[in-house]
């Protein structure tokens, strides 16, 4: 599983960072970013929850 935060949609609310701060963090602009290399079997459900919880749909799954 790989995810990407669409910067043009992100509000920087921190919902995703609050759900999983290993995968999601803030960049220098205060917007969220994702490190897909840190997604594993144990946190995959949290990543999915973060994706579904984003109020503006800024987290998208990559192929």
PQR file of N, CA, C, O and H, with PARSE charges and radii, in Angstrom:
ATOM      1  N   UNK A   1       0.852  -1.185   0.000 -0.4000 1.5000
ATOM      2  CA  UNK A   1       0.000   0.000   0.000 -0.0000 2.0000
ATOM      3  C   UNK A   1       0.887   1.235   0.000  0.5500 1.7000
ATOM      4  O   UNK A   1       1.868   1.319   0.739 -0.5500 1.4000
ATOM      5  N   UNK A   2       0.518   2.195  -0.851 -0.4000 1.5000
ATOM      6  CA  UNK A   2       1.208   3.481  -0.902 -0.0000 2.0000
ATOM      7  C   UNK A   2       0.160   4.577  -0.927  0.5500 1.7000
ATOM      8  O   UNK A   2      -0.867   4.457  -1.594 -0.5500 1.4000
ATOM      9  H   UNK A   2      -0.278   2.127  -1.452  0.4000 1.0000
ATOM     10  N   UNK A   3       0.431   5.648  -0.191 -0.4000 1.5000
ATOM     11  CA  UNK A   3      -0.482   6.786  -0.172 -0.0000 2.0000
ATOM     12  C   UNK A   3       0.283   8.068  -0.439  0.5500 1.7000
ATOM     13  O   UNK A   3       1.495   8.145  -0.237 -0.5500 1.4000
ATOM     14  H   UNK A   3       1.266   5.745   0.351  0.4000 1.0000
ATOM     15  N   UNK A   4      -0.443   9.065  -0.894 -0.4000 1.5000
ATOM     16  CA  UNK A   4       0.135  10.377  -1.183 -0.0000 2.0000
ATOM     17  C   UNK A   4      -0.828  11.434  -0.674  0.5500 1.7000
ATOM     18  O   UNK A   4      -2.043  11.288  -0.803 -0.5500 1.4000
ATOM     19  H   UNK A   4      -1.427   9.003  -1.059  0.4000 1.0000
ATOM     20  N   UNK A   5      -0.293  12.489  -0.101 -0.4000 1.5000
ATOM     21  CA  UNK A   5      -1.108  13.622   0.321 -0.0000 2.0000
ATOM     22  C   UNK A   5      -1.098  14.647  -0.809  0.5500 1.7000
ATOM     23  O   UNK A   5      -0.039  15.110  -1.233 -0.5500 1.4000
ATOM     24  H   UNK A   5       0.695  12.608   0.004  0.4000 1.0000
ATOM     25  N   UNK A   6      -2.275  14.988  -1.282 -0.4000 1.5000
ATOM     26  CA  UNK A   6      -2.414  15.973  -2.345 -0.0000 2.0000
ATOM     27  C   UNK A   6      -2.319  17.363  -1.709  0.5500 1.7000
ATOM     28  O   UNK A   6      -3.256  17.823  -1.059 -0.5500 1.4000
ATOM     29  H   UNK A   6      -3.135  14.612  -0.938  0.4000 1.0000
ATOM     30  N   UNK A   7      -1.172  18.024  -1.907 -0.4000 1.5000
ATOM     31  CA  UNK A   7      -0.881  19.300  -1.246 -0.0000 2.0000
ATOM     32  C   UNK A   7      -1.909  20.381  -1.574  0.5500 1.7000
ATOM     33  O   UNK A   7      -2.206  21.227  -0.730 -0.5500 1.4000
ATOM     34  H   UNK A   7      -0.410  17.649  -2.436  0.4000 1.0000
ATOM     35  N   UNK A   8      -2.449  20.361  -2.779 -0.4000 1.5000
ATOM     36  CA  UNK A   8      -3.407  21.403  -3.163 -0.0000 2.0000
ATOM     37  C   UNK A   8      -4.741  21.268  -2.432  0.5500 1.7000
ATOM     38  O   UNK A   8      -5.538  22.206  -2.419 -0.5500 1.4000
ATOM     39  H   UNK A   8      -2.208  19.674  -3.464  0.4000 1.0000
ATOM     40  N   UNK A   9      -4.988  20.108  -1.825 -0.4000 1.5000
ATOM     41  CA  UNK A   9      -6.220  19.892  -1.067 -0.0000 2.0000
ATOM     42  C   UNK A   9      -6.009  19.993   0.441  0.5500 1.7000
ATOM     43  O   UNK A   9      -6.938  20.342   1.169 -0.5500 1.4000
ATOM     44  H   UNK A   9      -4.341  19.346  -1.836  0.4000 1.0000
ATOM     45  N   UNK A  10      -4.812  19.695   0.915 -0.4000 1.5000
ATOM     46  CA  UNK A  10      -4.532  19.590   2.349 -0.0000 2.0000
ATOM     47  C   UNK A  10      -4.736  20.931   3.061  0.5500 1.7000
ATOM     48  O   UNK A  10      -4.292  21.981   2.595 -0.5500 1.4000
ATOM     49  H   UNK A  10      -4.057  19.412   0.323  0.4000 1.0000
ATOM     50  N   UNK A  11      -5.427  20.857   4.212 -0.4000 1.5000
ATOM     51  CA  UNK A  11      -5.648  22.036   5.050 -0.0000 2.0000
ATOM     52  C   UNK A  11      -4.662  22.112   6.212  0.5500 1.7000
ATOM     53  O   UNK A  11      -4.557  23.141   6.879 -0.5500 1.4000
ATOM     54  H   UNK A  11      -5.787  20.004   4.590  0.4000 1.0000
ATOM     55  N   UNK A  12      -3.940  21.015   6.451 -0.4000 1.5000
ATOM     56  CA  UNK A  12      -3.023  20.967   7.580 -0.0000 2.0000
ATOM     57  C   UNK A  12      -3.715  20.776   8.912  0.5500 1.7000
ATOM     58  O   UNK A  12      -3.197  21.190   9.949 -0.5500 1.4000
ATOM     59  H   UNK A  12      -4.026  20.179   5.910  0.4000 1.0000
ATOM     60  N   UNK A  13      -4.888  20.150   8.894 -0.4000 1.5000
ATOM     61  CA  UNK A  13      -5.661  19.987  10.134 -0.0000 2.0000
ATOM     62  C   UNK A  13      -5.023  18.993  11.104  0.5500 1.7000
ATOM     63  O   UNK A  13      -5.252  19.079  12.310 -0.5500 1.4000
ATOM     64  H   UNK A  13      -5.309  19.814   8.051  0.4000 1.0000
ATOM     65  N   UNK A  14      -4.227  18.054  10.595 -0.4000 1.5000
ATOM     66  CA  UNK A  14      -3.520  17.108  11.454 -0.0000 2.0000
ATOM     67  C   UNK A  14      -4.271  15.850  11.809  0.5500 1.7000
ATOM     68  O   UNK A  14      -3.798  15.072  12.636 -0.5500 1.4000
ATOM     69  H   UNK A  14      -4.040  17.985   9.615  0.4000 1.0000
ATOM     70  N   UNK A  15      -5.421  15.624  11.216 -0.4000 1.5000
ATOM     71  CA  UNK A  15      -6.187  14.407  11.516 -0.0000 2.0000
ATOM     72  C   UNK A  15      -5.340  13.161  11.228  0.5500 1.7000
ATOM     73  O   UNK A  15      -5.289  12.241  12.044 -0.5500 1.4000
ATOM     74  H   UNK A  15      -5.805  16.257  10.544  0.4000 1.0000
ATOM     75  N   UNK A  16      -4.685  13.136  10.083 -0.4000 1.5000
ATOM     76  CA  UNK A  16      -3.895  11.960   9.707 -0.0000 2.0000
ATOM     77  C   UNK A  16      -2.694  11.783  10.633  0.5500 1.7000
ATOM     78  O   UNK A  16      -2.363  10.661  11.015 -0.5500 1.4000
ATOM     79  H   UNK A  16      -4.726  13.883   9.420  0.4000 1.0000
ATOM     80  N   UNK A  17      -2.049  12.876  10.991 -0.4000 1.5000
ATOM     81  CA  UNK A  17      -0.898  12.816  11.896 -0.0000 2.0000
ATOM     82  C   UNK A  17      -1.338  12.296  13.261  0.5500 1.7000
ATOM     83  O   UNK A  17      -0.613  11.532  13.898 -0.5500 1.4000
ATOM     84  H   UNK A  17      -2.318  13.788  10.681  0.4000 1.0000
ATOM     85  N   UNK A  18      -2.510  12.701  13.708 -0.4000 1.5000
ATOM     86  CA  UNK A  18      -3.042  12.226  14.976 -0.0000 2.0000
ATOM     87  C   UNK A  18      -3.359  10.745  14.967  0.5500 1.7000
ATOM     88  O   UNK A  18      -3.239  10.073  15.991 -0.5500 1.4000
ATOM     89  H   UNK A  18      -3.099  13.322  13.191  0.4000 1.0000
ATOM     90  N   UNK A  19      -3.761  10.235  13.820 -0.4000 1.5000
ATOM     91  CA  UNK A  19      -4.098   8.809  13.711 -0.0000 2.0000
ATOM     92  C   UNK A  19      -2.843   7.952  13.606  0.5500 1.7000
ATOM     93  O   UNK A  19      -2.766   6.891  14.225 -0.5500 1.4000
ATOM     94  H   UNK A  19      -3.859  10.781  12.987  0.4000 1.0000
ATOM     95  N   UNK A  20      -1.852   8.402  12.825 -0.4000 1.5000
ATOM     96  CA  UNK A  20      -0.611   7.639  12.706 -0.0000 2.0000
ATOM     97  C   UNK A  20       0.555   8.573  12.391  0.5500 1.7000
ATOM     98  O   UNK A  20       0.775   8.955  11.242 -0.5500 1.4000
ATOM     99  H   UNK A  20      -1.914   9.264  12.322  0.4000 1.0000
ATOM    100  N   UNK A  21       1.283   8.924  13.421 -0.4000 1.5000
ATOM    101  CA  UNK A  21       2.392   9.865  13.255 -0.0000 2.0000
ATOM    102  C   UNK A  21       3.669   9.208  12.738  0.5500 1.7000
ATOM    103  O   UNK A  21       4.656   9.899  12.482 -0.5500 1.4000
ATOM    104  H   UNK A  21       1.105   8.614  14.355  0.4000 1.0000
ATOM    105  N   UNK A  22       3.666   7.882  12.580 -0.4000 1.5000
ATOM    106  CA  UNK A  22       4.810   7.215  11.958 -0.0000 2.0000
ATOM    107  C   UNK A  22       4.791   7.417  10.442  0.5500 1.7000
ATOM    108  O   UNK A  22       5.835   7.619   9.822 -0.5500 1.4000
ATOM    109  H   UNK A  22       2.865   7.321  12.788  0.4000 1.0000
ATOM    110  N   UNK A  23       3.611   7.361   9.861 -0.4000 1.5000
ATOM    111  CA  UNK A  23       3.463   7.469   8.407 -0.0000 2.0000
ATOM    112  C   UNK A  23       3.228   8.913   7.982  0.5500 1.7000
ATOM    113  O   UNK A  23       3.772   9.362   6.973 -0.5500 1.4000
ATOM    114  H   UNK A  23       2.763   7.197  10.365  0.4000 1.0000
ATOM    115  N   UNK A  24       2.419   9.640   8.750 -0.4000 1.5000
ATOM    116  CA  UNK A  24       2.058  11.012   8.392 -0.0000 2.0000
ATOM    117  C   UNK A  24       2.772  12.015   9.291  0.5500 1.7000
ATOM    118  O   UNK A  24       2.912  11.795  10.494 -0.5500 1.4000
ATOM    119  H   UNK A  24       1.978   9.275   9.570  0.4000 1.0000
ATOM    120  N   UNK A  25       3.217  13.101   8.705 -0.4000 1.5000
ATOM    121  CA  UNK A  25       3.862  14.175   9.450 -0.0000 2.0000
ATOM    122  C   UNK A  25       3.614  15.478   8.694  0.5500 1.7000
ATOM    123  O   UNK A  25       3.006  15.491   7.624 -0.5500 1.4000
ATOM    124  H   UNK A  25       3.104  13.280   7.727  0.4000 1.0000
ATOM    125  N   UNK A  26       4.104  16.574   9.281 -0.4000 1.5000
ATOM    126  CA  UNK A  26       3.937  17.875   8.642 -0.0000 2.0000
ATOM    127  C   UNK A  26       5.218  18.269   7.917  0.5500 1.7000
ATOM    128  O   UNK A  26       6.318  17.989   8.393 -0.5500 1.4000
ATOM    129  H   UNK A  26       4.598  16.563  10.150  0.4000 1.0000
ATOM    130  N   UNK A  27       5.075  18.917   6.770 -0.4000 1.5000
ATOM    131  CA  UNK A  27       6.243  19.451   6.081 -0.0000 2.0000
ATOM    132  C   UNK A  27       6.503  20.874   6.563  0.5500 1.7000
ATOM    133  O   UNK A  27       5.833  21.348   7.481 -0.5500 1.4000
ATOM    134  H   UNK A  27       4.181  19.144   6.383  0.4000 1.0000
ATOM    135  N   UNK A  28       7.449  21.546   5.966 -0.4000 1.5000
ATOM    136  CA  UNK A  28       7.819  22.895   6.393 -0.0000 2.0000
ATOM    137  C   UNK A  28       6.716  23.921   6.156  0.5500 1.7000
ATOM    138  O   UNK A  28       6.729  24.993   6.761 -0.5500 1.4000
ATOM    139  H   UNK A  28       7.994  21.161   5.221  0.4000 1.0000
ATOM    140  N   UNK A  29       5.766  23.604   5.287 -0.4000 1.5000
ATOM    141  CA  UNK A  29       4.639  24.499   5.006 -0.0000 2.0000
ATOM    142  C   UNK A  29       3.454  24.268   5.933  0.5500 1.7000
ATOM    143  O   UNK A  29       2.432  24.944   5.816 -0.5500 1.4000
ATOM    144  H   UNK A  29       5.755  22.733   4.796  0.4000 1.0000
ATOM    145  N   UNK A  30       3.586  23.309   6.861 -0.4000 1.5000
ATOM    146  CA  UNK A  30       2.493  22.998   7.781 -0.0000 2.0000
ATOM    147  C   UNK A  30       1.441  22.100   7.172  0.5500 1.7000
ATOM    148  O   UNK A  30       0.352  21.955   7.727 -0.5500 1.4000
ATOM    149  H   UNK A  30       4.416  22.760   6.956  0.4000 1.0000
ATOM    150  N   UNK A  31       1.750  21.493   6.036 -0.4000 1.5000
ATOM    151  CA  UNK A  31       0.829  20.570   5.383 -0.0000 2.0000
ATOM    152  C   UNK A  31       1.307  19.147   5.630  0.5500 1.7000
ATOM    153  O   UNK A  31       2.482  18.912   5.911 -0.5500 1.4000
ATOM    154  H   UNK A  31       2.635  21.610   5.585  0.4000 1.0000
ATOM    155  N   UNK A  32       0.384  18.204   5.521 -0.4000 1.5000
ATOM    156  CA  UNK A  32       0.721  16.811   5.789 -0.0000 2.0000
ATOM    157  C   UNK A  32       1.516  16.213   4.640  0.5500 1.7000
ATOM    158  O   UNK A  32       1.389  16.611   3.482 -0.5500 1.4000
ATOM    159  H   UNK A  32      -0.571  18.394   5.292  0.4000 1.0000
ATOM    160  N   UNK A  33       2.334  15.247   5.005 -0.4000 1.5000
ATOM    161  CA  UNK A  33       3.041  14.439   4.015 -0.0000 2.0000
ATOM    162  C   UNK A  33       3.010  13.001   4.505  0.5500 1.7000
ATOM    163  O   UNK A  33       2.831  12.745   5.695 -0.5500 1.4000
ATOM    164  H   UNK A  33       2.437  14.923   5.945  0.4000 1.0000
ATOM    165  N   UNK A  34       3.185  12.068   3.584 -0.4000 1.5000
ATOM    166  CA  UNK A  34       3.126  10.651   3.925 -0.0000 2.0000
ATOM    167  C   UNK A  34       4.421   9.968   3.520  0.5500 1.7000
ATOM    168  O   UNK A  34       4.986  10.265   2.467 -0.5500 1.4000
ATOM    169  H   UNK A  34       3.330  12.275   2.617  0.4000 1.0000
ATOM    170  N   UNK A  35       4.887   9.056   4.356 -0.4000 1.5000
ATOM    171  CA  UNK A  35       6.047   8.230   4.056 -0.0000 2.0000
ATOM    172  C   UNK A  35       5.557   6.794   3.897  0.5500 1.7000
ATOM    173  O   UNK A  35       5.457   6.051   4.873 -0.5500 1.4000
ATOM    174  H   UNK A  35       4.428   8.814   5.211  0.4000 1.0000
ATOM    175  N   UNK A  36       5.254   6.413   2.660 -0.4000 1.5000
ATOM    176  CA  UNK A  36       4.691   5.093   2.389 -0.0000 2.0000
ATOM    177  C   UNK A  36       5.642   3.960   2.742  0.5500 1.7000
ATOM    178  O   UNK A  36       5.203   2.827   2.933 -0.5500 1.4000
ATOM    179  H   UNK A  36       5.335   7.017   1.867  0.4000 1.0000
ATOM    180  N   UNK A  37       6.941   4.247   2.832 -0.4000 1.5000
ATOM    181  CA  UNK A  37       7.903   3.211   3.209 -0.0000 2.0000
ATOM    182  C   UNK A  37       7.674   2.721   4.637  0.5500 1.7000
ATOM    183  O   UNK A  37       8.146   1.647   5.011 -0.5500 1.4000
ATOM    184  H   UNK A  37       7.298   5.168   2.677  0.4000 1.0000
ATOM    185  N   UNK A  38       6.951   3.506   5.433 -0.4000 1.5000
ATOM    186  CA  UNK A  38       6.700   3.124   6.827 -0.0000 2.0000
ATOM    187  C   UNK A  38       5.371   2.399   7.010  0.5500 1.7000
ATOM    188  O   UNK A  38       5.005   2.053   8.133 -0.5500 1.4000
ATOM    189  H   UNK A  38       6.567   4.379   5.129  0.4000 1.0000
ATOM    190  N   UNK A  39       4.644   2.165   5.915 -0.4000 1.5000
ATOM    191  CA  UNK A  39       3.380   1.421   6.003 -0.0000 2.0000
ATOM    192  C   UNK A  39       3.708  -0.065   6.065  0.5500 1.7000
ATOM    193  O   UNK A  39       4.489  -0.579   5.263 -0.5500 1.4000
ATOM    194  H   UNK A  39       4.941   2.447   5.002  0.4000 1.0000
ATOM    195  N   UNK A  40       3.099  -0.742   7.030 -0.4000 1.5000
ATOM    196  CA  UNK A  40       3.303  -2.184   7.180 -0.0000 2.0000
ATOM    197  C   UNK A  40       1.980  -2.850   7.551  0.5500 1.7000
ATOM    198  O   UNK A  40       0.950  -2.185   7.661 -0.5500 1.4000
ATOM    199  H   UNK A  40       2.465  -0.325   7.682  0.4000 1.0000
ATOM    200  N   UNK A  41       2.018  -4.148   7.739 -0.4000 1.5000
ATOM    201  CA  UNK A  41       0.794  -4.898   8.055 -0.0000 2.0000
ATOM    202  C   UNK A  41       0.158  -4.432   9.357  0.5500 1.7000
ATOM    203  O   UNK A  41      -1.063  -4.491   9.502 -0.5500 1.4000
ATOM    204  H   UNK A  41       2.854  -4.689   7.649  0.4000 1.0000
ATOM    205  N   UNK A  42       0.969  -3.970  10.307 -0.4000 1.5000
ATOM    206  CA  UNK A  42       0.446  -3.581  11.605 -0.0000 2.0000
ATOM    207  C   UNK A  42      -0.233  -2.213  11.597  0.5500 1.7000
ATOM    208  O   UNK A  42      -1.117  -1.968  12.419 -0.5500 1.4000
ATOM    209  H   UNK A  42       1.961  -3.922  10.189  0.4000 1.0000
ATOM    210  N   UNK A  43       0.157  -1.315  10.689 -0.4000 1.5000
ATOM    211  CA  UNK A  43      -0.464   0.011  10.695 -0.0000 2.0000
ATOM    212  C   UNK A  43      -1.306   0.307   9.452  0.5500 1.7000
ATOM    213  O   UNK A  43      -1.808   1.419   9.290 -0.5500 1.4000
ATOM    214  H   UNK A  43       0.875  -1.514  10.021  0.4000 1.0000
ATOM    215  N   UNK A  44      -1.454  -0.671   8.595 -0.4000 1.5000
ATOM    216  CA  UNK A  44      -2.219  -0.485   7.359 -0.0000 2.0000
ATOM    217  C   UNK A  44      -3.651  -0.031   7.631  0.5500 1.7000
ATOM    218  O   UNK A  44      -4.183   0.805   6.901 -0.5500 1.4000
ATOM    219  H   UNK A  44      -1.045  -1.575   8.727  0.4000 1.0000
ATOM    220  N   UNK A  45      -4.280  -0.575   8.673 -0.4000 1.5000
ATOM    221  CA  UNK A  45      -5.647  -0.171   9.020 -0.0000 2.0000
ATOM    222  C   UNK A  45      -5.700   1.286   9.476  0.5500 1.7000
ATOM    223  O   UNK A  45      -6.652   2.000   9.160 -0.5500 1.4000
ATOM    224  H   UNK A  45      -3.849  -1.254   9.266  0.4000 1.0000
ATOM    225  N   UNK A  46      -4.689   1.728  10.211 -0.4000 1.5000
ATOM    226  CA  UNK A  46      -4.630   3.126  10.643 -0.0000 2.0000
ATOM    227  C   UNK A  46      -4.454   4.061   9.446  0.5500 1.7000
ATOM    228  O   UNK A  46      -5.047   5.139   9.407 -0.5500 1.4000
ATOM    229  H   UNK A  46      -3.915   1.148  10.467  0.4000 1.0000
ATOM    230  N   UNK A  47      -3.652   3.655   8.485 -0.4000 1.5000
ATOM    231  CA  UNK A  47      -3.454   4.467   7.284 -0.0000 2.0000
ATOM    232  C   UNK A  47      -4.769   4.589   6.520  0.5500 1.7000
ATOM    233  O   UNK A  47      -5.114   5.666   6.034 -0.5500 1.4000
ATOM    234  H   UNK A  47      -3.170   2.779   8.517  0.4000 1.0000
ATOM    235  N   UNK A  48      -5.489   3.495   6.420 -0.4000 1.5000
ATOM    236  CA  UNK A  48      -6.803   3.513   5.760 -0.0000 2.0000
ATOM    237  C   UNK A  48      -7.767   4.417   6.529  0.5500 1.7000
ATOM    238  O   UNK A  48      -8.535   5.167   5.927 -0.5500 1.4000
ATOM    239  H   UNK A  48      -5.208   2.620   6.815  0.4000 1.0000
ATOM    240  N   UNK A  49      -7.722   4.343   7.857 -0.4000 1.5000
ATOM    241  CA  UNK A  49      -8.566   5.207   8.684 -0.0000 2.0000
ATOM    242  C   UNK A  49      -8.214   6.686   8.461  0.5500 1.7000
ATOM    243  O   UNK A  49      -9.102   7.531   8.349 -0.5500 1.4000
ATOM    244  H   UNK A  49      -7.098   3.733   8.346  0.4000 1.0000
ATOM    245  N   UNK A  50      -6.928   6.982   8.400 -0.4000 1.5000
ATOM    246  CA  UNK A  50      -6.495   8.365   8.158 -0.0000 2.0000
ATOM    247  C   UNK A  50      -6.985   8.846   6.796  0.5500 1.7000
ATOM    248  O   UNK A  50      -7.466   9.971   6.662 -0.5500 1.4000
ATOM    249  H   UNK A  50      -6.207   6.296   8.491  0.4000 1.0000
ATOM    250  N   UNK A  51      -6.862   7.998   5.803 -0.4000 1.5000
ATOM    251  CA  UNK A  51      -7.319   8.346   4.452 -0.0000 2.0000
ATOM    252  C   UNK A  51      -8.814   8.652   4.460  0.5500 1.7000
ATOM    253  O   UNK A  51      -9.251   9.640   3.872 -0.5500 1.4000
ATOM    254  H   UNK A  51      -6.471   7.084   5.911  0.4000 1.0000
ATOM    255  N   UNK A  52      -9.580   7.820   5.114 -0.4000 1.5000
ATOM    256  CA  UNK A  52     -11.040   7.984   5.155 -0.0000 2.0000
ATOM    257  C   UNK A  52     -11.479   9.127   6.063  0.5500 1.7000
ATOM    258  O   UNK A  52     -12.580   9.654   5.902 -0.5500 1.4000
ATOM    259  H   UNK A  52      -9.225   7.016   5.592  0.4000 1.0000
ATOM    260  N   UNK A  53     -10.631   9.518   7.015 -0.4000 1.5000
ATOM    261  CA  UNK A  53     -10.977  10.569   7.971 -0.0000 2.0000
ATOM    262  C   UNK A  53     -10.613  11.965   7.488  0.5500 1.7000
ATOM    263  O   UNK A  53     -11.064  12.954   8.066 -0.5500 1.4000
ATOM    264  H   UNK A  53      -9.736   9.090   7.146  0.4000 1.0000
ATOM    265  N   UNK A  54      -9.817  12.060   6.454 -0.4000 1.5000
ATOM    266  CA  UNK A  54      -9.391  13.375   5.968 -0.0000 2.0000
ATOM    267  C   UNK A  54     -10.614  14.178   5.539  0.5500 1.7000
ATOM    268  O   UNK A  54     -11.366  13.739   4.668 -0.5500 1.4000
ATOM    269  H   UNK A  54      -9.451  11.257   5.984  0.4000 1.0000
ATOM    270  N   UNK A  55     -10.824  15.353   6.142 -0.4000 1.5000
ATOM    271  CA  UNK A  55     -12.050  16.114   5.854 -0.0000 2.0000
ATOM    272  C   UNK A  55     -12.139  16.660   4.432  0.5500 1.7000
ATOM    273  O   UNK A  55     -13.221  17.025   3.971 -0.5500 1.4000
ATOM    274  H   UNK A  55     -10.213  15.710   6.849  0.4000 1.0000
ATOM    275  N   UNK A  56     -11.006  16.718   3.737 -0.4000 1.5000
ATOM    276  CA  UNK A  56     -11.031  17.239   2.361 -0.0000 2.0000
ATOM    277  C   UNK A  56     -10.600  16.198   1.337  0.5500 1.7000
ATOM    278  O   UNK A  56     -10.436  16.523   0.161 -0.5500 1.4000
ATOM    279  H   UNK A  56     -10.127  16.422   4.111  0.4000 1.0000
ATOM    280  N   UNK A  57     -10.413  14.956   1.764 -0.4000 1.5000
ATOM    281  CA  UNK A  57     -10.047  13.888   0.832 -0.0000 2.0000
ATOM    282  C   UNK A  57      -8.686  14.083   0.193  0.5500 1.7000
ATOM    283  O   UNK A  57      -8.490  13.764  -0.980 -0.5500 1.4000
ATOM    284  H   UNK A  57     -10.546  14.692   2.719  0.4000 1.0000
ATOM    285  N   UNK A  58      -7.740  14.612   0.971 -0.4000 1.5000
ATOM    286  CA  UNK A  58      -6.414  14.918   0.404 -0.0000 2.0000
ATOM    287  C   UNK A  58      -5.482  13.708   0.340  0.5500 1.7000
ATOM    288  O   UNK A  58      -4.431  13.783  -0.297 -0.5500 1.4000
ATOM    289  H   UNK A  58      -7.899  14.871   1.923  0.4000 1.0000
ATOM    290  N   UNK A  59      -5.839  12.608   0.976 -0.4000 1.5000
ATOM    291  CA  UNK A  59      -4.990  11.429   0.976 -0.0000 2.0000
ATOM    292  C   UNK A  59      -5.510  10.446  -0.051  0.5500 1.7000
ATOM    293  O   UNK A  59      -6.655   9.999   0.011 -0.5500 1.4000
ATOM    294  H   UNK A  59      -6.693  12.547   1.493  0.4000 1.0000
ATOM    295  N   UNK A  60      -4.646  10.118  -0.996 -0.4000 1.5000
ATOM    296  CA  UNK A  60      -5.047   9.202  -2.067 -0.0000 2.0000
ATOM    297  C   UNK A  60      -4.104   8.011  -2.092  0.5500 1.7000
ATOM    298  O   UNK A  60      -2.910   8.135  -1.821 -0.5500 1.4000
ATOM    299  H   UNK A  60      -3.716  10.481  -1.047  0.4000 1.0000
ATOM    300  N   UNK A  61      -4.664   6.858  -2.423 -0.4000 1.5000
ATOM    301  CA  UNK A  61      -3.862   5.658  -2.556 -0.0000 2.0000
ATOM    302  C   UNK A  61      -3.210   5.645  -3.936  0.5500 1.7000
ATOM    303  O   UNK A  61      -3.855   5.947  -4.940 -0.5500 1.4000
ATOM    304  H   UNK A  61      -5.634   6.757  -2.643  0.4000 1.0000
ATOM    305  N   UNK A  62      -1.938   5.297  -3.973 -0.4000 1.5000
ATOM    306  CA  UNK A  62      -1.205   5.224  -5.227 -0.0000 2.0000
ATOM    307  C   UNK A  62      -1.137   3.780  -5.697  0.5500 1.7000
ATOM    308  O   UNK A  62      -1.214   2.850  -4.894 -0.5500 1.4000
ATOM    309  H   UNK A  62      -1.415   5.051  -3.158  0.4000 1.0000
ATOM    310  N   UNK A  63      -0.994   3.604  -6.987 -0.4000 1.5000
ATOM    311  CA  UNK A  63      -0.844   2.254  -7.556 -0.0000 2.0000
ATOM    312  C   UNK A  63       0.588   1.804  -7.533  0.5500 1.7000
ATOM    313  O   UNK A  63       0.894   0.696  -7.973 -0.5500 1.4000
ATOM    314  H   UNK A  63      -0.932   4.359  -7.639  0.4000 1.0000
TER
END
